[in-house]
Structures are given as C-alpha cells and as structure tokens.
C-alpha cells in the first residue's frame, strides 16, 4: 500500500506482520515487525527486480541505529 502522505513509503500488512519500504533515489530501506516479514518482502522484491542487498543499516540520516529485542 502506498502512503498517501509520502509516495516514497510503501507498507505491507499480513499474518506475518508489517513491512515498510522507504525509497530514496536508488536506495531502499526495509523495516518490519519480524525478520520473517523482512525476508518475505526481500524475496518478493528479488523475484521482481534486480537489486543488491547491503545488509543491515547502522546509520540512517546521520542517526545511529541500534537493534534491540523486546
């Protein structure tokens, strides 16, 4: 689903959780509520497009990203 406030933000909701894709020029950031949801999203995108996976982000807009488990 395209975000009506920002056409560069897409979201997907299903029984596995939520995934959000942020697009900026030739970069893409995928976040999700679970690793499974992120993997399903990446697999779908890989089946449709040629892309390079740069692994986990550790810095976004000069903000350091820290992965935590709740």
MOLINHU-V272002 format. One record per residue. N is the residue number from 1. RES is the residue in one small letter. OMEGA is omega in degrees with one decimal (* if undefined). Layout:
n:res:omega
N:RES:OMEGA
N:RES:OMEGA
This chain:
n:res:omega
1:x:178.1
2:x:177.8
3:x:-176.4
4:x:-179.8
5:x:-179.2
6:x:-176.7
7:x:178.4
8:x:-179.4
9:x:179.6
10:x:178.9
11:x:179.1
12:x:178.4
13:x:172.9
14:x:-175.6
15:x:179.3
16:x:-180.0
17:x:-176.7
18:x:172.3
19:x:177.5
20:x:178.9
21:x:175.0
22:x:178.4
23:x:175.3
24:x:-177.2
25:x:179.7
26:x:177.4
27:x:179.5
28:x:175.7
29:x:179.2
30:x:174.8
31:x:-179.0
32:x:-179.6
33:x:177.6
34:x:176.4
35:x:179.3
36:x:-179.8
37:x:178.3
38:x:179.9
39:x:178.2
40:x:179.6
41:x:179.1
42:x:178.3
43:x:178.2
44:x:-179.4
45:x:178.0
46:x:179.4
47:x:-177.1
48:x:-173.1
49:x:171.1
50:x:-178.2
51:x:179.0
52:x:179.0
53:x:179.7
54:x:177.1
55:x:-174.9
56:x:175.4
57:x:175.1
58:x:178.3
59:x:179.3
60:x:-178.2
61:x:179.8
62:x:176.9
63:x:-179.8
64:x:-178.5
65:x:178.0
66:x:-179.4
67:x:178.7
68:x:175.9
69:x:179.3
70:x:*
